[in-house]
Amino acid sequence: MCYCNRMTEKQIIDAVIKNGAKDMKDIIRLTGAMKNTKCEINNPLGKCCGSVIQETINKALDMKDCE
């Protein structure tokens, strides 16, 4: 997910489900994702991971609603 801070999809999902993250600000605060802005260098896609992280937040919120 976040190549700059080595965050995985599972860590983002856990932050939502286990720690109550609801949005990007919560994810940044809880995980440190997106704090090191060298996306063009670290991310193989050469762009910011924000949109992918937001999709994962939405996915995790949907999973949480189904519990």
PyMOL Python script that loads the backbone (N, CA, C, O; Angstrom):
from pymol import cmd

cmd.read_pdbstr("""\
ATOM      1  N   MET A   1       0.821  -1.186   0.000  1.00  0.00           N
ATOM      2  CA  MET A   1       0.000   0.000   0.000  1.00  0.00           C
ATOM      3  C   MET A   1       0.869   1.256   0.000  1.00  0.00           C
ATOM      4  O   MET A   1       1.004   1.927  -1.023  1.00  0.00           O
ATOM      5  N   CYS A   2       1.448   1.563   1.143  1.00  0.00           N
ATOM      6  CA  CYS A   2       2.282   2.756   1.273  1.00  0.00           C
ATOM      7  C   CYS A   2       3.746   2.305   1.251  1.00  0.00           C
ATOM      8  O   CYS A   2       4.271   1.802   2.245  1.00  0.00           O
ATOM      9  N   TYR A   3       4.382   2.493   0.112  1.00  0.00           N
ATOM     10  CA  TYR A   3       5.762   2.047  -0.053  1.00  0.00           C
ATOM     11  C   TYR A   3       6.738   2.881   0.762  1.00  0.00           C
ATOM     12  O   TYR A   3       7.767   2.364   1.195  1.00  0.00           O
ATOM     13  N   CYS A   4       6.447   4.142   0.978  1.00  0.00           N
ATOM     14  CA  CYS A   4       7.359   5.012   1.725  1.00  0.00           C
ATOM     15  C   CYS A   4       7.471   4.580   3.192  1.00  0.00           C
ATOM     16  O   CYS A   4       8.546   4.658   3.788  1.00  0.00           O
ATOM     17  N   ASN A   5       6.370   4.132   3.758  1.00  0.00           N
ATOM     18  CA  ASN A   5       6.364   3.747   5.167  1.00  0.00           C
ATOM     19  C   ASN A   5       6.085   2.262   5.378  1.00  0.00           C
ATOM     20  O   ASN A   5       5.800   1.820   6.491  1.00  0.00           O
ATOM     21  N   ARG A   6       6.172   1.509   4.295  1.00  0.00           N
ATOM     22  CA  ARG A   6       6.030   0.046   4.336  1.00  0.00           C
ATOM     23  C   ARG A   6       4.756  -0.418   5.042  1.00  0.00           C
ATOM     24  O   ARG A   6       4.793  -1.298   5.902  1.00  0.00           O
ATOM     25  N   MET A   7       3.642   0.183   4.667  1.00  0.00           N
ATOM     26  CA  MET A   7       2.350  -0.205   5.224  1.00  0.00           C
ATOM     27  C   MET A   7       1.674  -1.184   4.273  1.00  0.00           C
ATOM     28  O   MET A   7       1.677  -0.992   3.057  1.00  0.00           O
ATOM     29  N   THR A   8       1.106  -2.219   4.835  1.00  0.00           N
ATOM     30  CA  THR A   8       0.414  -3.214   4.026  1.00  0.00           C
ATOM     31  C   THR A   8      -1.092  -2.973   4.057  1.00  0.00           C
ATOM     32  O   THR A   8      -1.602  -2.219   4.884  1.00  0.00           O
ATOM     33  N   GLU A   9      -1.780  -3.627   3.145  1.00  0.00           N
ATOM     34  CA  GLU A   9      -3.239  -3.552   3.122  1.00  0.00           C
ATOM     35  C   GLU A   9      -3.810  -4.064   4.444  1.00  0.00           C
ATOM     36  O   GLU A   9      -4.748  -3.480   4.986  1.00  0.00           O
ATOM     37  N   LYS A  10      -3.250  -5.142   4.955  1.00  0.00           N
ATOM     38  CA  LYS A  10      -3.727  -5.718   6.216  1.00  0.00           C
ATOM     39  C   LYS A  10      -3.598  -4.713   7.357  1.00  0.00           C
ATOM     40  O   LYS A  10      -4.497  -4.616   8.192  1.00  0.00           O
ATOM     41  N   GLN A  11      -2.510  -3.971   7.408  1.00  0.00           N
ATOM     42  CA  GLN A  11      -2.326  -2.986   8.464  1.00  0.00           C
ATOM     43  C   GLN A  11      -3.365  -1.860   8.375  1.00  0.00           C
ATOM     44  O   GLN A  11      -3.842  -1.364   9.395  1.00  0.00           O
ATOM     45  N   ILE A  12      -3.703  -1.468   7.159  1.00  0.00           N
ATOM     46  CA  ILE A  12      -4.724  -0.433   6.978  1.00  0.00           C
ATOM     47  C   ILE A  12      -6.082  -0.981   7.415  1.00  0.00           C
ATOM     48  O   ILE A  12      -6.820  -0.307   8.134  1.00  0.00           O
ATOM     49  N   ILE A  13      -6.409  -2.183   6.991  1.00  0.00           N
ATOM     50  CA  ILE A  13      -7.681  -2.810   7.365  1.00  0.00           C
ATOM     51  C   ILE A  13      -7.763  -2.978   8.884  1.00  0.00           C
ATOM     52  O   ILE A  13      -8.800  -2.697   9.487  1.00  0.00           O
ATOM     53  N   ASP A  14      -6.674  -3.433   9.497  1.00  0.00           N
ATOM     54  CA  ASP A  14      -6.663  -3.590  10.956  1.00  0.00           C
ATOM     55  C   ASP A  14      -6.879  -2.253  11.660  1.00  0.00           C
ATOM     56  O   ASP A  14      -7.568  -2.197  12.679  1.00  0.00           O
ATOM     57  N   ALA A  15      -6.303  -1.183  11.134  1.00  0.00           N
ATOM     58  CA  ALA A  15      -6.481   0.137  11.739  1.00  0.00           C
ATOM     59  C   ALA A  15      -7.954   0.544  11.732  1.00  0.00           C
ATOM     60  O   ALA A  15      -8.428   1.203  12.658  1.00  0.00           O
ATOM     61  N   VAL A  16      -8.670   0.149  10.686  1.00  0.00           N
ATOM     62  CA  VAL A  16     -10.103   0.463  10.603  1.00  0.00           C
ATOM     63  C   VAL A  16     -10.898  -0.442  11.530  1.00  0.00           C
ATOM     64  O   VAL A  16     -11.692   0.037  12.340  1.00  0.00           O
ATOM     65  N   ILE A  17     -10.689  -1.734  11.414  1.00  0.00           N
ATOM     66  CA  ILE A  17     -11.512  -2.694  12.150  1.00  0.00           C
ATOM     67  C   ILE A  17     -11.161  -2.735  13.641  1.00  0.00           C
ATOM     68  O   ILE A  17     -12.056  -2.737  14.487  1.00  0.00           O
ATOM     69  N   LYS A  18      -9.887  -2.768  13.959  1.00  0.00           N
ATOM     70  CA  LYS A  18      -9.473  -2.937  15.357  1.00  0.00           C
ATOM     71  C   LYS A  18      -9.275  -1.621  16.105  1.00  0.00           C
ATOM     72  O   LYS A  18      -9.464  -1.557  17.320  1.00  0.00           O
ATOM     73  N   ASN A  19      -8.893  -0.568  15.371  1.00  0.00           N
ATOM     74  CA  ASN A  19      -8.568   0.689  16.045  1.00  0.00           C
ATOM     75  C   ASN A  19      -9.543   1.821  15.747  1.00  0.00           C
ATOM     76  O   ASN A  19      -9.360   2.941  16.223  1.00  0.00           O
ATOM     77  N   GLY A  20     -10.574   1.534  14.964  1.00  0.00           N
ATOM     78  CA  GLY A  20     -11.634   2.506  14.745  1.00  0.00           C
ATOM     79  C   GLY A  20     -11.346   3.634  13.763  1.00  0.00           C
ATOM     80  O   GLY A  20     -12.047   4.645  13.762  1.00  0.00           O
ATOM     81  N   ALA A  21     -10.325   3.472  12.928  1.00  0.00           N
ATOM     82  CA  ALA A  21     -10.050   4.507  11.920  1.00  0.00           C
ATOM     83  C   ALA A  21     -11.254   4.630  10.994  1.00  0.00           C
ATOM     84  O   ALA A  21     -11.880   3.636  10.625  1.00  0.00           O
ATOM     85  N   LYS A  22     -11.563   5.881  10.625  1.00  0.00           N
ATOM     86  CA  LYS A  22     -12.723   6.121   9.771  1.00  0.00           C
ATOM     87  C   LYS A  22     -12.372   6.866   8.494  1.00  0.00           C
ATOM     88  O   LYS A  22     -13.146   6.877   7.537  1.00  0.00           O
ATOM     89  N   ASP A  23     -11.185   7.495   8.488  1.00  0.00           N
ATOM     90  CA  ASP A  23     -10.812   8.289   7.326  1.00  0.00           C
ATOM     91  C   ASP A  23      -9.289   8.359   7.202  1.00  0.00           C
ATOM     92  O   ASP A  23      -8.558   7.776   8.002  1.00  0.00           O
ATOM     93  N   MET A  24      -8.830   9.083   6.186  1.00  0.00           N
ATOM     94  CA  MET A  24      -7.411   9.175   5.906  1.00  0.00           C
ATOM     95  C   MET A  24      -6.639   9.788   7.073  1.00  0.00           C
ATOM     96  O   MET A  24      -5.532   9.343   7.377  1.00  0.00           O
ATOM     97  N   LYS A  25      -7.202  10.795   7.725  1.00  0.00           N
ATOM     98  CA  LYS A  25      -6.529  11.415   8.872  1.00  0.00           C
ATOM     99  C   LYS A  25      -6.284  10.398   9.973  1.00  0.00           C
ATOM    100  O   LYS A  25      -5.214  10.384  10.581  1.00  0.00           O
ATOM    101  N   ASP A  26      -7.272   9.546  10.233  1.00  0.00           N
ATOM    102  CA  ASP A  26      -7.104   8.499  11.250  1.00  0.00           C
ATOM    103  C   ASP A  26      -6.001   7.523  10.850  1.00  0.00           C
ATOM    104  O   ASP A  26      -5.184   7.129  11.682  1.00  0.00           O
ATOM    105  N   ILE A  27      -5.979   7.137   9.588  1.00  0.00           N
ATOM    106  CA  ILE A  27      -4.960   6.198   9.109  1.00  0.00           C
ATOM    107  C   ILE A  27      -3.571   6.798   9.262  1.00  0.00           C
ATOM    108  O   ILE A  27      -2.648   6.121   9.717  1.00  0.00           O
ATOM    109  N   ILE A  28      -3.418   8.043   8.893  1.00  0.00           N
ATOM    110  CA  ILE A  28      -2.116   8.704   9.015  1.00  0.00           C
ATOM    111  C   ILE A  28      -1.699   8.748  10.487  1.00  0.00           C
ATOM    112  O   ILE A  28      -0.551   8.453  10.820  1.00  0.00           O
ATOM    113  N   ARG A  29      -2.619   9.109  11.349  1.00  0.00           N
ATOM    114  CA  ARG A  29      -2.317   9.208  12.788  1.00  0.00           C
ATOM    115  C   ARG A  29      -1.986   7.843  13.390  1.00  0.00           C
ATOM    116  O   ARG A  29      -1.041   7.724  14.170  1.00  0.00           O
ATOM    117  N   LEU A  30      -2.752   6.820  13.038  1.00  0.00           N
ATOM    118  CA  LEU A  30      -2.584   5.501  13.645  1.00  0.00           C
ATOM    119  C   LEU A  30      -1.445   4.681  13.050  1.00  0.00           C
ATOM    120  O   LEU A  30      -0.814   3.893  13.755  1.00  0.00           O
ATOM    121  N   THR A  31      -1.180   4.857  11.767  1.00  0.00           N
ATOM    122  CA  THR A  31      -0.205   3.980  11.107  1.00  0.00           C
ATOM    123  C   THR A  31       1.053   4.682  10.643  1.00  0.00           C
ATOM    124  O   THR A  31       2.087   4.040  10.456  1.00  0.00           O
ATOM    125  N   GLY A  32       0.984   5.985  10.456  1.00  0.00           N
ATOM    126  CA  GLY A  32       2.131   6.699   9.902  1.00  0.00           C
ATOM    127  C   GLY A  32       2.191   6.648   8.386  1.00  0.00           C
ATOM    128  O   GLY A  32       3.131   7.174   7.790  1.00  0.00           O
ATOM    129  N   ALA A  33       1.219   6.034   7.758  1.00  0.00           N
ATOM    130  CA  ALA A  33       1.173   5.968   6.294  1.00  0.00           C
ATOM    131  C   ALA A  33       1.161   7.380   5.720  1.00  0.00           C
ATOM    132  O   ALA A  33       0.577   8.291   6.307  1.00  0.00           O
ATOM    133  N   MET A  34       1.793   7.553   4.596  1.00  0.00           N
ATOM    134  CA  MET A  34       1.814   8.790   3.821  1.00  0.00           C
ATOM    135  C   MET A  34       2.557   9.941   4.510  1.00  0.00           C
ATOM    136  O   MET A  34       2.366  11.095   4.127  1.00  0.00           O
ATOM    137  N   LYS A  35       3.387   9.667   5.499  1.00  0.00           N
ATOM    138  CA  LYS A  35       4.136  10.734   6.154  1.00  0.00           C
ATOM    139  C   LYS A  35       5.462  11.017   5.460  1.00  0.00           C
ATOM    140  O   LYS A  35       6.013  12.108   5.608  1.00  0.00           O
ATOM    141  N   ASN A  36       5.973  10.069   4.720  1.00  0.00           N
ATOM    142  CA  ASN A  36       7.224  10.252   3.987  1.00  0.00           C
ATOM    143  C   ASN A  36       6.857  10.372   2.516  1.00  0.00           C
ATOM    144  O   ASN A  36       6.443   9.384   1.909  1.00  0.00           O
ATOM    145  N   THR A  37       6.993  11.520   1.943  1.00  0.00           N
ATOM    146  CA  THR A  37       6.454  11.772   0.603  1.00  0.00           C
ATOM    147  C   THR A  37       7.486  11.594  -0.503  1.00  0.00           C
ATOM    148  O   THR A  37       7.843  12.549  -1.193  1.00  0.00           O
ATOM    149  N   LYS A  38       7.955  10.379  -0.662  1.00  0.00           N
ATOM    150  CA  LYS A  38       8.874  10.058  -1.756  1.00  0.00           C
ATOM    151  C   LYS A  38       8.211   9.041  -2.695  1.00  0.00           C
ATOM    152  O   LYS A  38       8.842   8.090  -3.155  1.00  0.00           O
ATOM    153  N   CYS A  39       6.944   9.267  -2.958  1.00  0.00           N
ATOM    154  CA  CYS A  39       6.125   8.332  -3.730  1.00  0.00           C
ATOM    155  C   CYS A  39       6.704   8.053  -5.116  1.00  0.00           C
ATOM    156  O   CYS A  39       6.726   6.906  -5.561  1.00  0.00           O
ATOM    157  N   GLU A  40       7.168   9.089  -5.792  1.00  0.00           N
ATOM    158  CA  GLU A  40       7.682   8.911  -7.153  1.00  0.00           C
ATOM    159  C   GLU A  40       8.887   7.978  -7.181  1.00  0.00           C
ATOM    160  O   GLU A  40       9.151   7.324  -8.190  1.00  0.00           O
ATOM    161  N   ILE A  41       9.616   7.920  -6.069  1.00  0.00           N
ATOM    162  CA  ILE A  41      10.804   7.074  -5.976  1.00  0.00           C
ATOM    163  C   ILE A  41      10.453   5.683  -5.451  1.00  0.00           C
ATOM    164  O   ILE A  41      10.885   4.681  -6.020  1.00  0.00           O
ATOM    165  N   ASN A  42       9.677   5.614  -4.377  1.00  0.00           N
ATOM    166  CA  ASN A  42       9.418   4.358  -3.681  1.00  0.00           C
ATOM    167  C   ASN A  42       8.277   3.521  -4.256  1.00  0.00           C
ATOM    168  O   ASN A  42       8.346   2.292  -4.238  1.00  0.00           O
ATOM    169  N   ASN A  43       7.250   4.157  -4.756  1.00  0.00           N
ATOM    170  CA  ASN A  43       6.092   3.436  -5.285  1.00  0.00           C
ATOM    171  C   ASN A  43       6.368   3.030  -6.731  1.00  0.00           C
ATOM    172  O   ASN A  43       6.668   3.887  -7.563  1.00  0.00           O
ATOM    173  N   PRO A  44       6.273   1.742  -7.042  1.00  0.00           N
ATOM    174  CA  PRO A  44       6.506   1.292  -8.417  1.00  0.00           C
ATOM    175  C   PRO A  44       5.584   1.962  -9.438  1.00  0.00           C
ATOM    176  O   PRO A  44       5.919   2.043 -10.620  1.00  0.00           O
ATOM    177  N   LEU A  45       4.424   2.443  -8.980  1.00  0.00           N
ATOM    178  CA  LEU A  45       3.507   3.126  -9.882  1.00  0.00           C
ATOM    179  C   LEU A  45       3.917   4.579 -10.104  1.00  0.00           C
ATOM    180  O   LEU A  45       3.395   5.243 -11.000  1.00  0.00           O
ATOM    181  N   GLY A  46       4.861   5.079  -9.284  1.00  0.00           N
ATOM    182  CA  GLY A  46       5.357   6.434  -9.434  1.00  0.00           C
ATOM    183  C   GLY A  46       4.370   7.513  -9.026  1.00  0.00           C
ATOM    184  O   GLY A  46       4.462   8.650  -9.490  1.00  0.00           O
ATOM    185  N   LYS A  47       3.417   7.161  -8.152  1.00  0.00           N
ATOM    186  CA  LYS A  47       2.429   8.151  -7.706  1.00  0.00           C
ATOM    187  C   LYS A  47       2.063   7.896  -6.256  1.00  0.00           C
ATOM    188  O   LYS A  47       2.409   6.862  -5.684  1.00  0.00           O
ATOM    189  N   CYS A  48       1.365   8.844  -5.676  1.00  0.00           N
ATOM    190  CA  CYS A  48       0.943   8.758  -4.286  1.00  0.00           C
ATOM    191  C   CYS A  48      -0.017   7.575  -4.078  1.00  0.00           C
ATOM    192  O   CYS A  48      -0.821   7.242  -4.949  1.00  0.00           O
ATOM    193  N   CYS A  49       0.091   6.969  -2.923  1.00  0.00           N
ATOM    194  CA  CYS A  49      -0.739   5.808  -2.592  1.00  0.00           C
ATOM    195  C   CYS A  49      -2.095   6.204  -1.997  1.00  0.00           C
ATOM    196  O   CYS A  49      -2.888   5.331  -1.645  1.00  0.00           O
ATOM    197  N   GLY A  50      -2.366   7.487  -1.882  1.00  0.00           N
ATOM    198  CA  GLY A  50      -3.578   7.963  -1.224  1.00  0.00           C
ATOM    199  C   GLY A  50      -4.864   7.359  -1.753  1.00  0.00           C
ATOM    200  O   GLY A  50      -5.735   6.976  -0.972  1.00  0.00           O
ATOM    201  N   SER A  51      -4.995   7.269  -3.052  1.00  0.00           N
ATOM    202  CA  SER A  51      -6.244   6.729  -3.611  1.00  0.00           C
ATOM    203  C   SER A  51      -6.400   5.243  -3.300  1.00  0.00           C
ATOM    204  O   SER A  51      -7.515   4.775  -3.068  1.00  0.00           O
ATOM    205  N   VAL A  52      -5.310   4.507  -3.292  1.00  0.00           N
ATOM    206  CA  VAL A  52      -5.360   3.076  -2.982  1.00  0.00           C
ATOM    207  C   VAL A  52      -5.678   2.873  -1.504  1.00  0.00           C
ATOM    208  O   VAL A  52      -6.437   1.973  -1.142  1.00  0.00           O
ATOM    209  N   ILE A  53      -5.097   3.709  -0.662  1.00  0.00           N
ATOM    210  CA  ILE A  53      -5.386   3.624   0.770  1.00  0.00           C
ATOM    211  C   ILE A  53      -6.851   3.972   1.030  1.00  0.00           C
ATOM    212  O   ILE A  53      -7.502   3.323   1.849  1.00  0.00           O
ATOM    213  N   GLN A  54      -7.376   4.986   0.347  1.00  0.00           N
ATOM    214  CA  GLN A  54      -8.781   5.344   0.528  1.00  0.00           C
ATOM    215  C   GLN A  54      -9.696   4.202   0.114  1.00  0.00           C
ATOM    216  O   GLN A  54     -10.691   3.936   0.788  1.00  0.00           O
ATOM    217  N   GLU A  55      -9.382   3.528  -0.973  1.00  0.00           N
ATOM    218  CA  GLU A  55     -10.166   2.359  -1.403  1.00  0.00           C
ATOM    219  C   GLU A  55     -10.130   1.272  -0.335  1.00  0.00           C
ATOM    220  O   GLU A  55     -11.137   0.610  -0.086  1.00  0.00           O
ATOM    221  N   THR A  56      -8.981   1.087   0.291  1.00  0.00           N
ATOM    222  CA  THR A  56      -8.847   0.071   1.328  1.00  0.00           C
ATOM    223  C   THR A  56      -9.628   0.465   2.575  1.00  0.00           C
ATOM    224  O   THR A  56     -10.232  -0.394   3.217  1.00  0.00           O
ATOM    225  N   ILE A  57      -9.627   1.744   2.929  1.00  0.00           N
ATOM    226  CA  ILE A  57     -10.432   2.222   4.052  1.00  0.00           C
ATOM    227  C   ILE A  57     -11.904   1.916   3.782  1.00  0.00           C
ATOM    228  O   ILE A  57     -12.603   1.397   4.653  1.00  0.00           O
ATOM    229  N   ASN A  58     -12.368   2.234   2.586  1.00  0.00           N
ATOM    230  CA  ASN A  58     -13.765   1.974   2.219  1.00  0.00           C
ATOM    231  C   ASN A  58     -14.087   0.490   2.297  1.00  0.00           C
ATOM    232  O   ASN A  58     -15.141   0.104   2.803  1.00  0.00           O
ATOM    233  N   LYS A  59     -13.184  -0.339   1.799  1.00  0.00           N
ATOM    234  CA  LYS A  59     -13.359  -1.795   1.841  1.00  0.00           C
ATOM    235  C   LYS A  59     -13.461  -2.271   3.288  1.00  0.00           C
ATOM    236  O   LYS A  59     -14.338  -3.067   3.624  1.00  0.00           O
ATOM    237  N   ALA A  60     -12.559  -1.781   4.146  1.00  0.00           N
ATOM    238  CA  ALA A  60     -12.567  -2.192   5.549  1.00  0.00           C
ATOM    239  C   ALA A  60     -13.820  -1.711   6.269  1.00  0.00           C
ATOM    240  O   ALA A  60     -14.376  -2.438   7.093  1.00  0.00           O
ATOM    241  N   LEU A  61     -14.272  -0.490   5.967  1.00  0.00           N
ATOM    242  CA  LEU A  61     -15.504   0.005   6.578  1.00  0.00           C
ATOM    243  C   LEU A  61     -16.692  -0.864   6.169  1.00  0.00           C
ATOM    244  O   LEU A  61     -17.570  -1.133   6.988  1.00  0.00           O
ATOM    245  N   ASP A  62     -16.728  -1.303   4.915  1.00  0.00           N
ATOM    246  CA  ASP A  62     -17.786  -2.208   4.460  1.00  0.00           C
ATOM    247  C   ASP A  62     -17.712  -3.541   5.204  1.00  0.00           C
ATOM    248  O   ASP A  62     -18.738  -4.096   5.596  1.00  0.00           O
ATOM    249  N   MET A  63     -16.505  -4.047   5.394  1.00  0.00           N
ATOM    250  CA  MET A  63     -16.316  -5.304   6.117  1.00  0.00           C
ATOM    251  C   MET A  63     -16.801  -5.146   7.556  1.00  0.00           C
ATOM    252  O   MET A  63     -17.450  -6.038   8.103  1.00  0.00           O
ATOM    253  N   LYS A  64     -16.484  -4.016   8.156  1.00  0.00           N
ATOM    254  CA  LYS A  64     -16.864  -3.762   9.543  1.00  0.00           C
ATOM    255  C   LYS A  64     -18.382  -3.673   9.672  1.00  0.00           C
ATOM    256  O   LYS A  64     -18.952  -4.152  10.652  1.00  0.00           O
ATOM    257  N   ASP A  65     -19.037  -3.060   8.686  1.00  0.00           N
ATOM    258  CA  ASP A  65     -20.498  -2.950   8.706  1.00  0.00           C
ATOM    259  C   ASP A  65     -21.173  -4.308   8.609  1.00  0.00           C
ATOM    260  O   ASP A  65     -22.294  -4.474   9.089  1.00  0.00           O
ATOM    261  N   CYS A  66     -20.508  -5.281   7.996  1.00  0.00           N
ATOM    262  CA  CYS A  66     -21.081  -6.616   7.809  1.00  0.00           C
ATOM    263  C   CYS A  66     -20.922  -7.509   9.029  1.00  0.00           C
ATOM    264  O   CYS A  66     -21.504  -8.592   9.093  1.00  0.00           O
ATOM    265  N   GLU A  67     -20.135  -7.056   9.994  1.00  0.00           N
ATOM    266  CA  GLU A  67     -19.911  -7.881  11.186  1.00  0.00           C
ATOM    267  C   GLU A  67     -21.134  -7.935  12.067  1.00  0.00           C
ATOM    268  O   GLU A  67     -21.115  -8.587  13.111  1.00  0.00           O
TER     269      GLU A  67
END
""", "prot")
cmd.dss("prot")
cmd.show_as("cartoon", "prot")
cmd.util.cbc("prot")
cmd.orient("prot")
